[in-house]
Amino acid sequence: MNYHFNWSVLWSGQSGGWLLQGVITTLEIFLLGLLIAVLLGIVAGALRSAPLAPLRWLASGYVEFFRNVPLLVWMFFWYFGVPPLLPQGVQDWLFDHGVEFWAGVFALGVYHGARFSEVMRSGIQSIPKTQLEAALTTGLTVIQAYRLIIVPIALRLIIPPATNETVNLLKNSSVALTIGVAELTFQTRQIETYTARAFEALAAGTIIYLVLCLAIASIMAYVERRVAIPGMIVRGQTGAS
Amino acid sequence: MDFQVIANNYVFLIAQGFLGIGAFTGGTMRLAIPAIVLGSILGTLVGLARLSQSRWIYGPAKVYVEFFRGVPLVMVIFWFWFLIPTLMGKSLPEYAVALTAFVIFEAAYLAEIVRAGIQSVPRGQVEAATATGLSKNQLMRHVVLPQALRNMIPALVTQFIVLLKDTSLASIIGYVDLTKAAQIVNNREIRPFELYLFIAVVYWLCSYAMSRYASRLERQLASR
């Protein structure tokens, strides 16, 4: 092996700006994707325990279909497959407004929404049935009981597995480079192409991903401590009933 | 919408893209199956190393697992794609690069499953086996691993499904798997909706069959 390291390529020329751009785009696609995924996950996860069969079928149909197909295929599908079917006006508007970014956000959100809903479902299942019954006897409707009692408790219970899924979402945002979104991995490749410094460029990208993953884990741990209900949920003792 | 394009090209998509029979070295299955086998072997070794008493063994294993679990697979594939030529002085075919990347990446996830499986075996079992005079190796082979394996089968199958879906990422370095095969056909036919929907269904059938199998196994094991 005969390789001379030259780390200065990372801050000389345009590289530093590209990396920063990449981090910003990665964070944007991650946060928007997370928003869609969490909303879809909560709704689909709650519907899967709903007392009405067609709602349960709808939710499990969504989950099983989206979860079992690779994210890359979904990216191609939403980016290459769907826009040509839309009316010309909508197509023009999309291509003027960075269609690859929105296709990436949508693919990421819908795919991870299916995975989040599985986490949500296991959280709801671990809440004793008596909670729902007690809520209903106090006069709440089913929807109120879910909105005010079941979902808030379930959300607290699922923080550890949800952390895992959030980290996965961040890592999977790198797949968006295949449809041309200029996120972190894309920019690392661009630096590599311009400077022919594969090792330095990839190392920079890798370290940034590791730091972001660590940051997510610590933020979620902080949230878990903040929202814990004293005396009700003790970590490691949940779901015993 | 015109699904005639699928009827015209399904032989190429399935034989070349999915199975890997044809002019290109490719195929989703030809990558997924060796990756599962070799990844499981490496994953078991790393998982056992994580449980070692010696910090010189469990330390590196822990770093290995934490590192690969914190980095996107796309990044890992690029690492191998650029590093292997630099380290070895010659480039390897896409197949070898993809397989290496998958084995090393997935082993980190499989190692955690193996570790959790072994730790799920009650401590009393180990003490009882030691008391009957079994050696450490015998204890592992006859008492701990058979029970651990049973506990980790559902998680293992789930991880194999993830791996099968992840192989689609090998297409970004030009490996001709199902996804790349669909791209090749699409370049000629310009029918993205039909083609990507078709391969989505093929992936779906495989993953869904595996996940049904996993939940059946889970029920069988639970009733035992």
Interface residues (C-beta under 8 A of the other chain):
Chain A: M1 Y3 E64 F65 R67 N68 V69 P70 L71 L72 V73 W74 F76 F77 F80 G81 V82 P84 L85 V167 K171 N172 S173 S174 V175 L177 T178 T185 T188 R189 E192 A198 F199 L202 G205 T206 Y209 L210 C213 L214
Chain B: M1 F67 G70 V71 P72 L73 V74 M75 F78 W79 F82 L83 T86 L87 G89 I161 K165 D166 S168 L169 S171 I172 T179 A182 Q183 N186 P192 F193 L195 Y196 L197 I199 A200 Y203 W204 S207 Y208 S211
